[in-house]
Amino acid sequence: MIGIDLIKTDRMKRFMERFGDHGLHRFLCEAEIALVKNPKTAAGFWAAKEACAKALGCGIGSECGFHDILLSKTPKGAPTLTLSSKVAESFGIIGASVSITHDGEYAISVVALERLPL
């Protein structure tokens, strides 16, 4: 299952200016916020979480919330994605891959999820 999302980084910049850390807590946990260096990074994280929810086929909502998707980085700085046990079990997910890129004023993310055979 594959999902993709794109966000204009200026949108995230305005969001952060308006809501500050409180706004970031709406979609990121403390460990993720610690990785956010600027609105560009936050936009990439937003896109990754949206892409993951799209790959699940449910979007962000009652079946999968922003905090059910955890982003981190490898020692080399590559993004990683982990799903909450609730979501992983509910959807039968056994693997997840994420890619985040930035181009000009946009952040783009693609997420591929591997499901247990039906």
Secondary structure, DSSP 8 states (H G I E B T S, - for coil): -EEEEEEEHHHHHHHHHHHHHHHHHHH--HHHHHH--SHHHHHHHHHHHHHHHHHHTS-SSSSS-GGGEEEEE-TTS-EEEEE-HHHHHHHTEEEEEEEEEEETTEEEEEEEEEE---
